[in-house]
């Protein structure tokens, strides 16, 4: 899931409602850095609830493919705010 703040979260969809409010369990926030000298990292958030109007993109992640990536090696610019 990508939020309107440009943050990237991954986890297991627990529930949602008609206004697209989302509850994710085992949530992990992925912080991707651009600088080669600073490792990207993950923050384990646990249960994460977010209002639907703060979600930009949500999609299915295949666990087998996702587990093949070393997220500390991924580099890139921070996504810009949507609003």
N, CA, C and O atoms as a GROMACS GRO file, in nm:
protein
  332
    1UNK      N    1   0.084  -0.116   0.000
    1UNK     CA    2   0.000   0.000   0.000
    1UNK      C    3   0.090   0.123   0.000
    1UNK      O    4   0.190   0.128   0.070
    2UNK      N    5   0.052   0.221  -0.079
    2UNK     CA    6   0.122   0.349  -0.080
    2UNK      C    7   0.023   0.455  -0.032
    2UNK      O    8  -0.090   0.462  -0.081
    3UNK      N    9   0.065   0.536   0.063
    3UNK     CA   10  -0.022   0.639   0.119
    3UNK      C   11  -0.004   0.771   0.044
    3UNK      O   12   0.088   0.786  -0.036
    4UNK      N   13  -0.092   0.865   0.072
    4UNK     CA   14  -0.082   0.997   0.009
    4UNK      C   15   0.044   1.072   0.055
    4UNK      O   16   0.085   1.168  -0.010
    5UNK      N   17   0.104   1.028   0.166
    5UNK     CA   18   0.231   1.086   0.213
    5UNK      C   19   0.351   1.029   0.141
    5UNK      O   20   0.463   1.075   0.160
    6UNK      N   21   0.329   0.927   0.057
    6UNK     CA   22   0.438   0.863  -0.014
    6UNK      C   23   0.502   0.750   0.064
    6UNK      O   24   0.609   0.702   0.026
    7UNK      N   25   0.439   0.706   0.173
    7UNK     CA   26   0.493   0.596   0.252
    7UNK      C   27   0.450   0.462   0.194
    7UNK      O   28   0.341   0.450   0.137
    8UNK      N   29   0.536   0.362   0.209
    8UNK     CA   30   0.511   0.229   0.154
    8UNK      C   31   0.494   0.129   0.268
    8UNK      O   32   0.583   0.115   0.352
    9UNK      N   33   0.380   0.060   0.271
    9UNK     CA   34   0.350  -0.039   0.375
    9UNK      C   35   0.320  -0.174   0.310
    9UNK      O   36   0.266  -0.181   0.200
   10UNK      N   37   0.357  -0.279   0.381
   10UNK     CA   38   0.325  -0.414   0.337
   10UNK      C   39   0.272  -0.490   0.458
   10UNK      O   40   0.315  -0.465   0.571
   11UNK      N   41   0.180  -0.582   0.436
   11UNK     CA   42   0.124  -0.660   0.545
   11UNK      C   43   0.009  -0.745   0.495
   11UNK      O   44  -0.008  -0.763   0.375
   12UNK      N   45  -0.069  -0.796   0.589
   12UNK     CA   46  -0.183  -0.882   0.557
   12UNK      C   47  -0.312  -0.802   0.577
   12UNK      O   48  -0.337  -0.751   0.686
   13UNK      N   49  -0.392  -0.793   0.472
   13UNK     CA   50  -0.519  -0.721   0.482
   13UNK      C   51  -0.611  -0.792   0.580
   13UNK      O   52  -0.649  -0.907   0.558
   14UNK      N   53  -0.646  -0.724   0.686
   14UNK     CA   54  -0.735  -0.779   0.788
   14UNK      C   55  -0.880  -0.744   0.759
   14UNK      O   56  -0.968  -0.830   0.767
   15UNK      N   57  -0.904  -0.617   0.724
   15UNK     CA   58  -1.041  -0.576   0.694
   15UNK      C   59  -1.041  -0.442   0.622
   15UNK      O   60  -0.941  -0.371   0.617
   16UNK      N   61  -1.158  -0.410   0.566
   16UNK     CA   62  -1.181  -0.281   0.501
   16UNK      C   63  -1.330  -0.254   0.506
   16UNK      O   64  -1.409  -0.344   0.534
   17UNK      N   65  -1.368  -0.130   0.478
   17UNK     CA   66  -1.511  -0.097   0.477
   17UNK      C   67  -1.548  -0.022   0.349
   17UNK      O   68  -1.466  -0.006   0.259
   18UNK      N   69  -1.673   0.022   0.342
   18UNK     CA   70  -1.724   0.086   0.220
   18UNK      C   71  -1.658   0.220   0.187
   18UNK      O   72  -1.669   0.267   0.074
   19UNK      N   73  -1.591   0.281   0.284
   19UNK     CA   74  -1.521   0.407   0.256
   19UNK      C   75  -1.371   0.384   0.235
   19UNK      O   76  -1.293   0.479   0.233
   20UNK      N   77  -1.332   0.256   0.219
   20UNK     CA   78  -1.193   0.215   0.192
   20UNK      C   79  -1.099   0.235   0.310
   20UNK      O   80  -0.978   0.238   0.292
   21UNK      N   81  -1.154   0.250   0.432
   21UNK     CA   82  -1.068   0.245   0.549
   21UNK      C   83  -1.009   0.104   0.554
   21UNK      O   84  -1.079   0.006   0.528
   22UNK      N   85  -0.880   0.094   0.588
   22UNK     CA   86  -0.810  -0.033   0.577
   22UNK      C   87  -0.742  -0.068   0.709
   22UNK      O   88  -0.686   0.019   0.777
   23UNK      N   89  -0.747  -0.195   0.743
   23UNK     CA   90  -0.677  -0.248   0.859
   23UNK      C   91  -0.580  -0.355   0.810
   23UNK      O   92  -0.621  -0.452   0.746
   24UNK      N   93  -0.451  -0.337   0.839
   24UNK     CA   94  -0.348  -0.432   0.797
   24UNK      C   95  -0.280  -0.488   0.921
   24UNK      O   96  -0.238  -0.412   1.009
   25UNK      N   97  -0.270  -0.621   0.928
   25UNK     CA   98  -0.196  -0.682   1.040
   25UNK      C   99  -0.057  -0.722   0.991
   25UNK      O  100  -0.034  -0.739   0.871
   26UNK      N  101   0.036  -0.735   1.085
   26UNK     CA  102   0.176  -0.765   1.054
   26UNK      C  103   0.234  -0.661   0.958
   26UNK      O  104   0.313  -0.694   0.870
   27UNK      N  105   0.194  -0.536   0.976
   27UNK     CA  106   0.236  -0.429   0.885
   27UNK      C  107   0.384  -0.396   0.902
   27UNK      O  108   0.438  -0.396   1.013
   28UNK      N  109   0.446  -0.367   0.788
   28UNK     CA  110   0.585  -0.325   0.783
   28UNK      C  111   0.592  -0.200   0.697
   28UNK      O  112   0.542  -0.198   0.585
   29UNK      N  113   0.656  -0.096   0.750
   29UNK     CA  114   0.677   0.026   0.672
   29UNK      C  115   0.817   0.015   0.611
   29UNK      O  116   0.915  -0.005   0.682
   30UNK      N  117   0.824   0.028   0.479
   30UNK     CA  118   0.952   0.018   0.410
   30UNK      C  119   1.004   0.158   0.380
   30UNK      O  120   0.938   0.237   0.312
   31UNK      N  121   1.122   0.187   0.432
   31UNK     CA  122   1.186   0.316   0.409
   31UNK      C  123   1.299   0.294   0.310
   31UNK      O  124   1.400   0.232   0.342
   32UNK      N  125   1.280   0.345   0.190
   32UNK     CA  126   1.376   0.328   0.082
   32UNK      C  127   1.459   0.456   0.072
   32UNK      O  128   1.404   0.566   0.062
   33UNK      N  129   1.592   0.441   0.076
   33UNK     CA  130   1.680   0.558   0.069
   33UNK      C  131   1.744   0.567  -0.068
   33UNK      O  132   1.755   0.468  -0.140
   34UNK      N  133   1.786   0.686  -0.101
   34UNK     CA  134   1.852   0.709  -0.230
   34UNK      C  135   2.003   0.701  -0.215
   34UNK      O  136   2.074   0.662  -0.308
   35UNK      N  137   2.054   0.737  -0.098
   35UNK     CA  138   2.197   0.744  -0.072
   35UNK      C  139   2.256   0.603  -0.061
   35UNK      O  140   2.208   0.521   0.016
   36UNK      N  141   2.361   0.576  -0.138
   36UNK     CA  142   2.428   0.445  -0.136
   36UNK      C  143   2.492   0.415  -0.001
   36UNK      O  144   2.514   0.299   0.033
   37UNK      N  145   2.523   0.520   0.078
   37UNK     CA  146   2.589   0.502   0.207
   37UNK      C  147   2.492   0.474   0.321
   37UNK      O  148   2.534   0.440   0.431
   38UNK      N  149   2.362   0.488   0.295
   38UNK     CA  150   2.261   0.466   0.398
   38UNK      C  151   2.173   0.351   0.354
   38UNK      O  152   2.112   0.355   0.247
   39UNK      N  153   2.165   0.247   0.438
   39UNK     CA  154   2.083   0.131   0.405
   39UNK      C  155   1.935   0.164   0.413
   39UNK      O  156   1.891   0.236   0.503
   40UNK      N  157   1.859   0.111   0.320
   40UNK     CA  158   1.714   0.114   0.332
   40UNK      C  159   1.677   0.020   0.446
   40UNK      O  160   1.755  -0.069   0.479
   41UNK      N  161   1.560   0.040   0.507
   41UNK     CA  162   1.524  -0.045   0.620
   41UNK      C  163   1.374  -0.059   0.632
   41UNK      O  164   1.297   0.009   0.563
   42UNK      N  165   1.332  -0.149   0.720
   42UNK     CA  166   1.191  -0.174   0.746
   42UNK      C  167   1.161  -0.149   0.893
   42UNK      O  168   1.240  -0.186   0.981
   43UNK      N  169   1.047  -0.086   0.919
   43UNK     CA  170   0.997  -0.067   1.056
   43UNK      C  171   0.877  -0.159   1.074
   43UNK      O  172   0.780  -0.149   0.998
   44UNK      N  173   0.882  -0.247   1.172
   44UNK     CA  174   0.768  -0.335   1.198
   44UNK      C  175   0.665  -0.257   1.279
   44UNK      O  176   0.692  -0.215   1.392
   45UNK      N  177   0.548  -0.238   1.220
   45UNK     CA  178   0.443  -0.155   1.278
   45UNK      C  179   0.342  -0.239   1.356
   45UNK      O  180   0.286  -0.192   1.455
   46UNK      N  181   0.317  -0.362   1.311
   46UNK     CA  182   0.216  -0.447   1.374
   46UNK      C  183   0.081  -0.423   1.310
   46UNK      O  184   0.067  -0.434   1.188
   47UNK      N  185  -0.018  -0.390   1.390
   47UNK     CA  186  -0.152  -0.361   1.339
   47UNK      C  187  -0.157  -0.215   1.294
   47UNK      O  188  -0.121  -0.125   1.370
   48UNK      N  189  -0.202  -0.192   1.171
   48UNK     CA  190  -0.202  -0.058   1.114
   48UNK      C  191  -0.339  -0.029   1.056
   48UNK      O  192  -0.389  -0.105   0.973
   49UNK      N  193  -0.399   0.079   1.099
   49UNK     CA  194  -0.531   0.122   1.050
   49UNK      C  195  -0.514   0.257   0.983
   49UNK      O  196  -0.451   0.347   1.038
   50UNK      N  197  -0.569   0.271   0.862
   50UNK     CA  198  -0.555   0.396   0.788
   50UNK      C  199  -0.687   0.433   0.721
   50UNK      O  200  -0.760   0.347   0.672
   51UNK      N  201  -0.716   0.561   0.721
   51UNK     CA  202  -0.838   0.610   0.655
   51UNK      C  203  -0.826   0.593   0.504
   51UNK      O  204  -0.718   0.606   0.447
   52UNK      N  205  -0.938   0.562   0.443
   52UNK     CA  206  -0.940   0.538   0.300
   52UNK      C  207  -0.894   0.654   0.215
   52UNK      O  208  -0.835   0.633   0.109
   53UNK      N  209  -0.919   0.778   0.260
   53UNK     CA  210  -0.877   0.893   0.180
   53UNK      C  211  -0.727   0.920   0.188
   53UNK      O  212  -0.676   1.011   0.123
   54UNK      N  213  -0.655   0.841   0.268
   54UNK     CA  214  -0.509   0.854   0.279
   54UNK      C  215  -0.436   0.746   0.198
   54UNK      O  216  -0.313   0.742   0.199
   55UNK      N  217  -0.511   0.661   0.130
   55UNK     CA  218  -0.452   0.553   0.051
   55UNK      C  219  -0.450   0.593  -0.096
   55UNK      O  220  -0.553   0.632  -0.152
   56UNK      N  221  -0.333   0.582  -0.158
   56UNK     CA  222  -0.319   0.611  -0.300
   56UNK      C  223  -0.329   0.484  -0.382
   56UNK      O  224  -0.403   0.477  -0.480
   57UNK      N  225  -0.253   0.382  -0.343
   57UNK     CA  226  -0.248   0.256  -0.416
   57UNK      C  227  -0.247   0.140  -0.317
   57UNK      O  228  -0.179   0.146  -0.214
   58UNK      N  229  -0.323   0.036  -0.348
   58UNK     CA  230  -0.317  -0.087  -0.270
   58UNK      C  231  -0.320  -0.203  -0.369
   58UNK      O  232  -0.394  -0.199  -0.467
   59UNK      N  233  -0.242  -0.305  -0.342
   59UNK     CA  234  -0.236  -0.416  -0.436
   59UNK      C  235  -0.189  -0.544  -0.369
   59UNK      O  236  -0.148  -0.545  -0.253
   60UNK      N  237  -0.197  -0.651  -0.444
   60UNK     CA  238  -0.158  -0.783  -0.398
   60UNK      C  239  -0.008  -0.802  -0.415
   60UNK      O  240   0.048  -0.771  -0.520
   61UNK      N  241   0.056  -0.854  -0.310
   61UNK     CA  242   0.199  -0.886  -0.316
   61UNK      C  243   0.213  -1.036  -0.300
   61UNK      O  244   0.160  -1.095  -0.206
   62UNK      N  245   0.284  -1.098  -0.391
   62UNK     CA  246   0.308  -1.241  -0.384
   62UNK      C  247   0.421  -1.267  -0.283
   62UNK      O  248   0.534  -1.225  -0.307
   63UNK      N  249   0.392  -1.336  -0.171
   63UNK     CA  250   0.493  -1.355  -0.066
   63UNK      C  251   0.622  -1.423  -0.114
   63UNK      O  252   0.730  -1.386  -0.069
   64UNK      N  253   0.612  -1.520  -0.203
   64UNK     CA  254   0.733  -1.588  -0.252
   64UNK      C  255   0.825  -1.492  -0.327
   64UNK      O  256   0.947  -1.496  -0.310
   65UNK      N  257   0.766  -1.407  -0.410
   65UNK     CA  258   0.846  -1.310  -0.485
   65UNK      C  259   0.900  -1.203  -0.392
   65UNK      O  260   1.016  -1.165  -0.402
   66UNK      N  261   0.815  -1.153  -0.302
   66UNK     CA  262   0.855  -1.048  -0.209
   66UNK      C  263   0.972  -1.093  -0.121
   66UNK      O  264   1.061  -1.013  -0.092
   67UNK      N  265   0.972  -1.217  -0.078
   67UNK     CA  266   1.076  -1.268   0.011
   67UNK      C  267   1.212  -1.282  -0.060
   67UNK      O  268   1.314  -1.298   0.007
   68UNK      N  269   1.214  -1.278  -0.191
   68UNK     CA  270   1.339  -1.289  -0.266
   68UNK      C  271   1.419  -1.159  -0.268
   68UNK      O  272   1.538  -1.159  -0.303
   69UNK      N  273   1.356  -1.048  -0.231
   69UNK     CA  274   1.424  -0.919  -0.233
   69UNK      C  275   1.488  -0.890  -0.099
   69UNK      O  276   1.429  -0.916   0.006
   70UNK      N  277   1.608  -0.836  -0.103
   70UNK     CA  278   1.672  -0.783   0.017
   70UNK      C  279   1.641  -0.634   0.018
   70UNK      O  280   1.706  -0.556  -0.052
   71UNK      N  281   1.542  -0.594   0.097
   71UNK     CA  282   1.495  -0.456   0.095
   71UNK      C  283   1.598  -0.357   0.146
   71UNK      O  284   1.582  -0.237   0.124
   72UNK      N  285   1.704  -0.404   0.214
   72UNK     CA  286   1.810  -0.312   0.256
   72UNK      C  287   1.897  -0.270   0.136
   72UNK      O  288   1.969  -0.171   0.144
   73UNK      N  289   1.889  -0.346   0.027
   73UNK     CA  290   1.967  -0.316  -0.094
   73UNK      C  291   1.892  -0.229  -0.194
   73UNK      O  292   1.953  -0.176  -0.288
   74UNK      N  293   1.762  -0.212  -0.177
   74UNK     CA  294   1.680  -0.136  -0.271
   74UNK      C  295   1.707   0.013  -0.252
   74UNK      O  296   1.711   0.061  -0.138
   75UNK      N  297   1.725   0.086  -0.361
   75UNK     CA  298   1.751   0.230  -0.356
   75UNK      C  299   1.649   0.303  -0.441
   75UNK      O  300   1.600   0.249  -0.541
   76UNK      N  301   1.616   0.425  -0.404
   76UNK     CA  302   1.525   0.507  -0.482
   76UNK      C  303   1.486   0.633  -0.409
   76UNK      O  304   1.508   0.645  -0.288
   77UNK      N  305   1.429   0.725  -0.482
   77UNK     CA  306   1.383   0.851  -0.423
   77UNK      C  307   1.254   0.829  -0.345
   77UNK      O  308   1.176   0.739  -0.377
   78UNK      N  309   1.234   0.911  -0.242
   78UNK     CA  310   1.108   0.907  -0.169
   78UNK      C  311   0.995   0.952  -0.262
   78UNK      O  312   1.011   1.049  -0.337
   79UNK      N  313   0.884   0.884  -0.256
   79UNK     CA  314   0.769   0.924  -0.336
   79UNK      C  315   0.717   1.058  -0.288
   79UNK      O  316   0.721   1.088  -0.168
   80UNK      N  317   0.668   1.139  -0.379
   80UNK     CA  318   0.616   1.270  -0.342
   80UNK      C  319   0.475   1.256  -0.287
   80UNK      O  320   0.404   1.159  -0.317
   81UNK      N  321   0.435   1.355  -0.206
   81UNK     CA  322   0.300   1.358  -0.152
   81UNK      C  323   0.200   1.369  -0.265
   81UNK      O  324   0.225   1.436  -0.365
   82UNK      N  325   0.088   1.304  -0.248
   82UNK     CA  326  -0.015   1.306  -0.352
   82UNK      C  327  -0.100   1.432  -0.346
   82UNK      O  328  -0.142   1.485  -0.449
   83UNK      N  329  -0.124   1.482  -0.225
   83UNK     CA  330  -0.210   1.600  -0.211
   83UNK      C  331  -0.131   1.725  -0.201
   83UNK      O  332  -0.189   1.834  -0.189
   0.00000   0.00000   0.00000
